[in-house]
Amino acid sequence: MTIRKKILLYSALALSAFLAAVYVVSRFALLNGFSRLESNYARENVHRLQNEMQNEESRLAIMARDYAQWDRTYDFMQSHNSDYVRSELTEDTFNIIHINIFLLLDRNGNVVLQKGLGGWSLQASDLATIAAAYRPKSRGPRDSELNGILDLRGRLLLFAYQPILTSRGDGDVRGTLVMGRELNDSLMASLSQSAGLPLWLEPANRAPVGNTQTSAWRDGTNSVMFEGDSTMLAYVPIIDLWGSPRRLLVA
């Protein structure tokens, strides 16, 4: 073999080896880059789901506070005047604000007034669960607010507990106002629209168990799994006021 052919052969081999190395390094770098992007996207979606649930809880808390810090409610806890119920607690009003449960509890936790809306008929077990879940941090009126999830006979509801005060937000606490909103299809559709993602609920025992190939991101509680080549599913456990997972919010 001539020197020219040897030079051309060695040059070709060297170039091929160089190109192969560039290809392998580039492919590895690209895959790592895509993995980071997918992981970041998965984490952002989980945070978006958590924020949507927190926003819904906040909206319910604001509504409950408006009714709890109101002179008419404050006076009713002492007078039990039925005009308050007829004029202020109509079903039309609560249908507009999408409330399913309305309760007024005295300072000992006894039910002064109860109302179930949207197909809800409260049973003694429901009232006991709602009252038992209320564990204020202290005796201060501001610290006795509470928001969270409860499971009543297999149905999930968001609850907001607010101390009953005057319209100025002061005075001796005369009890607790409780509002509940069911996590039904209508609410899930609203959350989906706000999040910009299809959302649905699954049983808590269906939490995915994945490996490094099927897991896009997880933090020990929340997780995002690959579903085929083009879809990721985000799973966020819905924890009730007792600290137990009740459902999985899936997107």
C-alpha positions in Angstrom: 0.0 0.0 0.0 1.4 3.3 -1.0 2.1 6.1 1.5 -0.7 8.2 0.0 -3.3 5.4 0.5 -2.1 4.8 4.1 -2.4 8.5 4.9 -5.9 8.6 3.3 -6.9 5.5 5.2 -5.6 6.7 8.6 -7.2 10.1 8.0 -10.5 8.5 7.2 -10.4 6.3 10.3 -9.4 9.2 12.5 -12.2 11.3 11.1 -14.7 8.5 11.5 -13.6 8.0 15.1 -13.8 11.7 15.8 -17.3 12.0 14.3 -18.5 8.9 16.2 -17.2 10.5 19.4 -18.9 13.8 18.7 -22.1 11.9 17.9 -22.0 9.9 21.2 -21.2 13.0 23.3 -23.8 15.1 21.6 -26.5 12.5 21.9 -25.7 12.0 25.6 -25.7 15.7 26.2 -29.0 16.2 24.3 -30.6 13.3 26.2 -29.5 14.8 29.5 -30.8 18.2 28.4 -34.2 16.7 27.4 -34.4 14.8 30.7 -33.8 18.0 32.6 -36.5 19.8 30.6 -38.9 17.0 31.1 -38.2 16.9 34.9 -38.6 20.7 35.2 -41.9 20.5 33.2 -43.2 17.7 35.4 -42.3 19.6 38.6 -44.0 22.7 37.3 -47.2 20.8 36.6 -47.2 19.3 40.1 -46.8 22.8 41.6 -49.6 24.0 39.3 -51.9 21.3 40.6 -51.0 22.1 44.2 -51.6 25.8 43.6 -55.0 25.2 42.0 -56.1 23.2 45.1 -54.8 25.9 47.4 -56.5 28.7 45.4 -59.8 26.8 45.7 -59.4 26.4 49.4 -58.6 30.1 49.7 -61.7 31.1 47.7 -63.9 29.0 50.0 -62.2 30.5 53.1 -62.8 34.0 51.9 -66.5 33.2 51.3 -66.8 31.6 54.7 -65.1 34.6 56.4 -67.5 37.0 54.7 -70.4 35.2 56.4 -68.6 34.5 59.7 -67.5 38.1 60.2 -70.9 39.6 59.8 -73.1 41.3 62.3 -76.2 39.4 61.2 -74.5 36.0 61.7 -73.0 37.3 65.0 -76.4 38.4 66.3 -78.1 35.1 65.2 -75.8 33.1 67.4 -77.3 34.9 70.3 -80.9 35.5 69.2 -81.5 32.5 66.9 -83.8 34.8 64.9 -85.4 32.8 62.0 -85.5 35.9 59.8 -81.7 35.4 59.3 -82.3 32.0 57.8 -85.2 33.0 55.6 -83.5 36.1 54.2 -79.8 35.3 54.1 -79.4 31.6 53.8 -81.5 30.8 50.8 -80.7 27.9 48.5 -80.5 30.3 45.5 -77.7 32.2 47.2 -75.7 29.1 48.0 -76.3 27.6 44.5 -74.7 30.8 43.1 -71.6 30.5 45.3 -71.5 26.6 44.9 -71.8 25.7 48.5 -73.0 22.2 49.5 -72.8 22.4 53.3 -73.4 25.3 55.7 -73.1 24.9 59.5 -73.1 27.2 62.5 -71.5 25.6 65.7 -71.6 27.2 69.1 -68.5 27.5 71.3 -68.9 24.0 72.5 -69.1 22.5 69.0 -72.8 21.9 69.1 -74.8 22.4 65.9 -76.9 25.6 66.0 -77.9 25.6 62.4 -77.3 23.1 59.5 -78.1 23.2 55.9 -77.3 20.7 53.1 -77.5 21.8 49.5 -77.0 20.3 46.1 -78.4 16.9 47.1 -76.7 16.8 50.5 -78.7 15.6 53.5 -76.5 15.7 56.5 -76.5 12.7 58.8 -75.4 12.5 62.4 -72.2 10.8 61.3 -71.4 13.7 58.9 -71.9 16.2 61.7 -69.7 14.3 64.1 -66.9 14.0 61.4 -67.1 17.7 60.7 -67.0 18.8 64.3 -64.3 16.3 65.3 -62.0 17.5 62.5 -62.0 21.1 63.8 -58.8 21.5 65.9 -57.9 25.2 66.1 -54.3 26.0 67.0 -55.2 28.1 70.0 -58.0 30.1 71.5 -57.2 33.2 69.5 -59.9 34.1 66.9 -57.3 34.5 64.1 -55.7 31.1 64.8 -59.0 29.3 64.8 -59.4 29.4 61.1 -59.0 26.0 59.4 -59.2 24.8 55.8 -58.9 21.3 54.4 -60.4 18.2 53.0 -62.9 15.7 54.6 -64.3 12.4 53.3 -68.0 12.1 54.1 -69.5 8.7 53.2 -67.1 8.3 50.3 -67.5 11.9 48.9 -64.7 14.5 49.2 -65.4 18.0 50.3 -63.3 21.1 50.8 -64.1 22.7 54.2 -63.5 26.1 55.6 -63.9 26.8 59.4 -64.1 30.5 60.5 -64.7 32.0 63.9 -67.9 34.0 64.2 -67.1 37.6 64.9 -68.6 41.1 64.2 -68.4 42.8 60.9 -65.3 44.6 62.2 -63.6 41.2 62.9 -63.7 41.7 66.6 -65.8 40.8 69.7 -66.0 37.6 71.7 -66.1 34.5 69.4 -69.6 33.2 69.4 -68.9 30.0 67.6 -67.7 28.6 64.3 -69.1 28.9 60.8 -68.4 25.9 58.5 -68.7 25.9 54.7 -68.2 22.8 52.6 -67.9 22.5 48.8 -67.9 19.0 47.1 -65.1 18.0 44.8 -67.6 17.0 42.1 -67.4 17.0 38.3 -68.4 20.6 38.1 -65.5 21.7 40.4 -63.0 19.4 38.7 -64.0 21.0 35.3 -63.4 24.5 36.8 -60.0 23.4 38.2 -59.1 21.9 34.8 -59.9 25.1 33.0 -57.9 27.2 35.5 -54.9 24.8 35.3 -55.1 24.5 31.5 -54.8 20.7 31.9 -57.3 17.8 32.0 -57.8 16.8 35.7 -59.5 13.9 37.3 -59.5 12.0 40.6 -58.4 8.4 41.2 -58.4 6.2 44.4 -55.5 6.8 46.7 -54.4 3.2 46.5 -53.6 3.6 42.8 -50.5 5.6 43.4 -48.0 4.6 40.7 -44.9 2.6 41.5 -42.3 3.4 38.8 -38.6 2.9 38.1 -36.1 5.3 36.6 -37.3 4.5 33.1 -41.0 5.3 33.8 -40.6 8.1 36.4 -40.2 11.6 35.0 -40.0 13.3 38.5 -40.9 12.5 42.1 -40.3 14.1 45.5 -41.4 11.3 47.8 -45.1 12.3 47.8 -45.9 13.7 44.4 -44.8 12.0 41.2 -45.0 12.3 37.4 -44.8 9.1 35.3 -44.3 8.6 31.6 -47.4 7.1 29.9 -46.1 5.9 26.5 -43.8 8.0 24.3 -45.7 11.3 24.3 -47.6 11.6 27.6 -46.8 12.2 31.3 -49.2 11.8 34.1 -48.8 13.9 37.3 -50.1 12.4 40.6 -50.8 14.7 43.6 -52.2 13.0 46.7 -55.2 14.8 48.3 -54.6 14.7 52.1 -57.5 15.2 54.5 -57.6 17.1 57.8 -56.5 13.9 59.6 -53.4 13.6 57.5 -54.6 10.6 55.5 -54.5 10.4 51.6 -58.0 10.2 50.2 -57.6 10.6 46.5 -55.1 11.2 43.8 -55.4 14.4 41.7 -54.2 13.4 38.3 -53.3 15.5 35.3 
